[in-house]
């Protein structure tokens, strides 16, 4: 049964699906019984479709696995990261200004990471590196 038929109890008469059959009008308890049967049929089809989708999803589901911890967090939720001296300097030229950058190596308990940081922010946080 098409959704239009389920909602309006008649065939769709748009140019895409022409059907000139006349629809018999049912009144009284027969109408209630027919509506209950249609709702039951529709709910059964929806449940079957949901079960199908659920099985497809469970077949493709895999737990997410990470290769390494990104951060080492202590039990008191503190995080320690040590900075190794600056490896390289570079200037990023924008339209109206020049931004000095530094290439730094960060070491934590489990990994090493190299990143570009602005020299101004590094001077503010780690002035001992620029002495």
C-alpha positions in Angstrom: 0.0 0.0 0.0 1.4 3.4 -1.0 1.7 6.1 1.7 -0.8 8.3 -0.1 -3.4 5.5 -0.1 -2.8 4.8 3.6 -3.3 8.5 4.5 -6.2 9.4 2.2 -7.8 6.0 1.5 -7.8 6.6 -2.2 -5.5 6.2 -5.2 -3.2 9.0 -6.1 -4.5 11.0 -9.1 -1.5 13.0 -10.0 -0.2 12.8 -13.6 2.6 10.5 -12.4 0.1 7.8 -11.2 -3.3 8.1 -12.9 -6.0 5.8 -11.6 -9.6 6.6 -12.6 -11.2 3.8 -10.5 -13.9 5.1 -8.2 -13.4 4.7 -4.5 -16.2 3.3 -2.4 -17.0 5.2 0.7 -17.2 3.2 3.8 -18.9 4.6 6.9 -19.4 3.4 10.4 -17.6 0.6 12.3 -16.3 -0.8 9.0 -14.3 2.3 8.5 -12.7 2.0 12.0 -11.9 -1.6 11.5 -10.3 -1.0 8.1 -8.3 1.9 9.5 -7.0 -0.3 12.3 -6.0 -3.0 9.8 -4.2 -0.5 7.6 -2.3 1.0 10.6 -1.3 -2.5 11.7 -0.1 -3.4 8.2 1.9 -0.2 8.0 3.5 -0.6 11.4 4.5 -4.2 10.5 6.2 -3.0 7.3 8.0 -0.2 9.2 9.2 -2.7 11.8 10.4 -5.1 9.2 12.3 -2.2 7.4 13.8 -1.1 10.8 15.0 -4.7 11.5 16.6 -4.9 8.1 18.4 -1.6 8.6 19.5 -2.7 12.1 21.1 -5.9 10.7 22.9 -4.0 8.0 24.2 -1.5 10.5 25.4 -4.2 13.0 27.2 -6.1 10.2 29.3 -3.0 9.3 29.8 -1.8 12.9 33.3 -2.0 14.2 34.6 -0.6 17.5 36.9 2.5 17.2 40.5 1.6 17.9 43.1 4.2 18.5 46.8 3.5 17.8 48.2 5.6 20.6 47.2 7.9 23.4 47.2 11.5 22.1 47.6 12.9 25.6 49.0 11.5 28.8 46.7 12.6 31.5 47.5 12.0 35.2 44.9 10.8 37.7 44.5 14.3 39.0 43.8 15.4 35.4 47.0 17.3 35.0 49.1 17.1 31.8 52.8 17.4 31.5 54.5 18.3 28.2 58.1 19.3 27.9 59.5 21.6 25.3 62.7 20.8 23.5 64.7 23.7 22.1 63.6 25.4 18.9 64.5 23.4 15.8 63.9 26.0 13.0 62.7 29.6 12.4 60.6 30.9 9.5 58.7 34.0 8.6 55.1 33.8 7.3 54.4 36.7 4.9 50.8 38.0 4.9 49.5 41.0 2.9 50.4 43.7 5.4 52.7 42.0 8.0 55.3 39.3 8.6 54.6 36.7 11.3 57.8 35.0 12.7 57.3 31.3 13.4 59.3 28.7 15.2 59.4 25.0 14.7 59.4 23.3 18.2 59.5 19.7 19.3 57.2 18.7 22.2 58.0 15.6 24.3 55.5 14.0 26.6 55.7 10.6 28.3 54.6 8.6 25.3 55.2 10.6 22.1 57.0 13.4 20.4 55.3 16.0 18.2 56.7 18.8 16.1 54.6 22.0 15.5 54.9 25.5 14.2 54.1 28.2 16.8 54.2 31.9 16.6 57.4 33.4 18.1 55.4 35.9 20.1 53.4 33.2 21.9 56.5 31.1 22.5 58.4 34.1 23.9 55.5 34.8 26.3 55.2 31.2 27.6 58.9 30.0 27.3 61.2 33.1 27.5 64.2 30.8 28.5 64.4 29.5 24.9 65.2 32.9 23.5 68.1 33.9 25.8 
